[in-house]
Amino acid sequence: MEEFSEEIRKFILDEELIRPGDSVLVACSGGADSVALLRILHGLSDDLDFELGVAHLNHEIRPEAEEDYEFVRIITRELSLKFHYRSIDVPAYAESNGMTLEEAARDVRYDFLSEIAEENGYERIAVGHNLDDKIETVLFNLIRGTGLTGLSGIQPKRDRIIRPLLRISKKAIREWLKRRGHLYMEDTSNRDIRYTRNRIRNRLLPYLKRNFNPQVEQSIDRLSNIVAEIDDYISQEVQNLLPELIIEEKDDKIVLDFRGFNKYHLSLKQNIVRRILRDITVSHYAPDYKSIEDFIEFCELQSKGQFHFKGGVIAELIDDKIVFGILNRCELESVVHFPGVWERRDLGVRVNGELLENVPSSKSYKTQRRDIAFFDYEKLGQKTVIRNVRIGDQFRPLGMSGNKKVMDILAENGVPIFLRRSQLVLISRSKIAWLIGFRTSDDFKIDNKTDRVLKLTYEERNFN
């Protein structure tokens, strides 16, 4: 057996990705990685005693999609394997669910693979992520802000998903395909630098290699593996101690021993909270570091009261217990008159409006702080509305010449999909004046004709 295939075979055995007798569904787009994955697994299937099937999804995004389908179908027929195919309008799905194309494509793809596996008895779903994908994911997470789990990058297996090529570089995969004379399809969208991952792949990584460390991928991979081990250890510790802490557990409620929780090390307390919020929410909400830090401080200073997490979870301290529950959020639409204060104590949000006597300097009102916004009071008007974001909402952000979709701005700022619908906007004269906490509209900006300025300050807090 050649060295390339042997390395993948060893990885499969070491990580226990496939067991004898398994039925494996291979996700094949027609690109280099998935074609290599399919052909290598086919070559190893007799030796490791597993069966293969192939799944291909047409996302209806690219005009070459029909060619991809035909290409994969031909390979599948050549290898005499069962072929599963579906075509789904991903752009329409993205639009109706307030998602970016990348997010929608990923959701639809994994839903499709899970359905095919469930319906046809596949124990494993093999996808073509390689070492380059892992490195890019670590950098992507680092840039957006992350913790141990994010720095761990992509793991070899998660539930029934397996990644046999995760130790192999993209370059090595293409060289193997070339030596073997195997064709594959090129996805031109991989060069589109509008996507963050493509900028990391085509600009950031080459820059780091050229100017800092030619072996930067190996360094990042080593860091990722070390962090993954630490993260796994902490997760196991949390798993072991939770039975001692949990007093009651239901689908929508988890009750912890408050005193028992407070005695643990800060790192364990942080991960206990992450696990609780992941388990109690359908979306497996992962709170940001600041939210958890605030909650830990809240528990240290308070003996009773409520703490609101963005994920729709409320934690209440009562009778030496911490009660985590789901907060039922309703559609919000409130008429607001500024200057003055608007707040929703049940949601933990407040907006304070202050009419300034003097027009501030441009340096003052062009603040980088997202929780503060300045408006021309006459343009905005006294009567405004604060409501939830709606599908299709768009406005012209300050300094831009054209409109931009609100959901795209939220995606670019790392707001999880399930939180986007609860995002608040300020409406004036049927237009969005402020995507609260993010961007103001160019239509209500201060200019040389402005007489009065309204300063709005947004605050997220727990009212006790």
Secondary structure, 3 states (H helix, E strand, C coil): CCHHHHHHHHHHHHCCCCCCCCEEEEECCCCHHHHHHHHHHHHHHHHHCCEEEEEEEECCCCCCHHHHHHHHHHHHHHCCCEEEEEECCHHHHHHHHCCCHHHHHHHHHHHHHHHHHHHHCCCEEECCCCHHHHHHHHHHHHHHCCCHHHHCCCCCEECCEECCCCCCCHHHHHHHHHHHCCCCCCCHHHHCCCCHHHHHHHHHHHHHHHHCCCCHHHHHHHHHHHHHHHHHHHHHHHHHHHHHHEEEEECCEEEEEHHHHHCCCHHHHHHHHHHHHHHHCCCCCCCCHHHHHHHHHHHHHCCCEEEECCCCEEEEEECCEEEEEECCCCCCEEEEECCEEEEECCCCEEEEEEEECCCCCHHHHCCCCCCEEEEEHHHHCCEEEEEECCCCCEECECCCCCCEEHHHHHHHCCCCHHHHCCCEEEEECCEEEEECCCEEEHHHCCCCCCCCEEEEEEEECCCC
